[in-house]
């Protein structure tokens, strides 16, 4: 397949769950290498959790080339802030406010900080402007956005990842301010907080690698 990378397993092209050949454009050398590496590490029993690159690439190929699915993924903005406890308020100010301020400045929008489940939501102009931005995302960018939003439960963190506003580690900290607050207050729970720490970085890292033109 010209100008594409195709991963081979026993001389056969790797396919997505949808039956498509898992082919990446030549600009996605890093992503293709990581997909191949994931399969090299697989043993007799396939471990889906150990295939984050394969799954995000498959999602882009199988689903996000379809205009209807593409449109469904580009949906509402959601932001929720707590007013207590103090450790959480401080961590939100430290990690969230710089990100919100940057997006407001770069795109000329207003992001409401909602402090109640019954908040008024985001201004229509904000939704319209950011919706127009992501409407131009290709399948790779939208797959990265979707993975990041689902992993962090925040549109803004996913958007920031695709636009390169923050590193994976910084965005993981933004997404986990509540967990960081709990650790600061009560201490770390072994086999829980440490697992979450690695998992969020694995998910965001796979999205960042998919975006890389390398």
N, C-alpha and C positions, 0 to 999 in steps of 0.2 A: 504494500500500500504506500504509494508515493507520499513523501513529506509527512509521514506519520510514524510513530513508534507503536509496535504491536508486541505484547508480551506473549511468549510461547511457552506452553507446558507440554512436554513430550512431543515437541515439533508441531503441536496444534495451537492455534490462536486462542488465547484466553477470551472467554465471552462473558458478558454481563448477565445478571439474572433475567434480563429481558431478551436475551438471545442475540444481542448485538456484539460484534467484535470489539473488544476493549482496545480501541485505538486512540492515541493521543497525538495532537499536532506536534510538529518538530520543535516548537517553542517550549513544550512541556517535558523536556528531557529529565528534569529532576523528578517530576511526578511519575514518569514512566519507570525510572530506575527504582523508585521507592515501591511501586507496585510489584515489580519483579523481585525485589528484596523480600517483601512480605511473603510471597509464595515460595521463595527459597527456604524460608524459615518454617514453613508449614510441615507438619509430620503426617502420619496416616490419618489422624483425626483432625479435620479442618476446624480451626478456632476463629469464628467470625469476628470476635472482639479484637483479634490480632491483625485484622485487615482493614484498618481505617482508610488507607489510601485507595484500596480497591473499591470500597463501598462508596466513597465520595465521587470517584471517577465514574463508577457505574451509574450513580444517581444523575450526574451531569449528562451522560450519554442517553440513558433510558428515558429520563423524564423531562429534563429541562430544555430540550430542543423543541418540545411541543409547546406552541404558543399559549394554549389554554392553561397548561400546568405552570408555565413560566409566569402567567398573569396571576394565578392563584397564590404563588409563593410571595408575590410582591404585595403584601398587605399591611395591616395597621401597625403603627408605632405604639409601643407600650413602655412606659417608664413609671416605676413605683419607688417612692422614697419613704423610709420610716423616720419617725421623730424621736425614737428611743430604741434601745438604751444609748447612753452617751458614747460608748465605744463604737457603736454602729454609725451614729450620726457623724462622728469624727472621721471614720473610714470612708463613708460616702462622700464627705467633703474632699477628702484626700484623693480618692480614686475616680469618682464620678464627675465632680464639678469641672475639672480641667477638660475632660472629654466632651462634656456638654457644651462648654464655652467654645471649644475649637470648632465643633460642628456648626454651632450658631454663627460663628464668625466666617467660616469658609463658605457656607451655603446661604447666608443671609436669612436664617430662619430663627424662630423662637421655639425652644423646647420647654414645655411646662414640666415642672417638677411636681408630680402628683403625690400627695401625702395621704390619700384616702382611696379606698376601693370605689368610692363614688365620685372620684375626680372628674373634671370636665373633659379630659382627654387632651389631645394635641390640636393646635390651631389648624384649620383647613389649609391655610397657605403652606404650613410646614409639611403636612402630608402630601400636598400637591407637588411641592418642589422636590422632596426626597423621592417620591414615587417616580417623578420624571427622570431622576438620576438612575435609579435601579432598573428602569424600563430598558435602558441601553446596555445592561449587563449581559454578557454572553453566558453560555451554559456553565462555563467553569467558574465565573464570578458568582453566578446565582447559586451554584452548588455550594461554594464556600460560604456565601451569606447564609444559606439555609442551615448548613451544619453548625455555623457559629451561633446563629440565633437559637436553635434548638438546644445547643449545649450550654449557652449562657442565660437563656430565657430573656434575652434583650435584643431588640432590633439594633439599638445604637452600637452595641459592642460588635455585632456582626458587620454592620456598616463600616465601623472604624477599622476592622480587620481588612476588609476588601480594599478600602481606600488607603491602607498603610499608615493610619494615624498613630497607632501604638504597636508595640511588640506583642508577641504571643504571651509572654510572661506578664506584661503590664495588663493586658486585657483579661487574663485569668484572674489577676488580683481584683480588677474592677468587678468581674462577674461573681467573685466569692467574698464580697465584703461582709455578708452575713456570717459566713463560715469563719472568716478571720476574726470577726467580732466575738463569736462564740469561743474560739480558741484563746483569744486574749482574756476573756472573762473567766472561762471554766477550764481551760487547758485542752490539749490535743487528745482526741480519742484514737487510739491505735487501731489500725485496720479499717478506719472509717475516713477520718480527715486526710490521712496520708494517701489513701486510695483516690479520694476525690481530687487531691492536689495533682496527682499524675494523670488522672483521666481527663480532666478539663484541658490540660496542656497537650495531651495526645490528640484530642478532638480538634482543638484550635490549631495545633501544629499541622495536622493533615490538611486543614483548609488553607493555611498559609503556604504549604508546599504546592498545593494545586494551583495557587495563584502565581507562583514564581515562574517567570520566563527564563528558565535556565536548564 
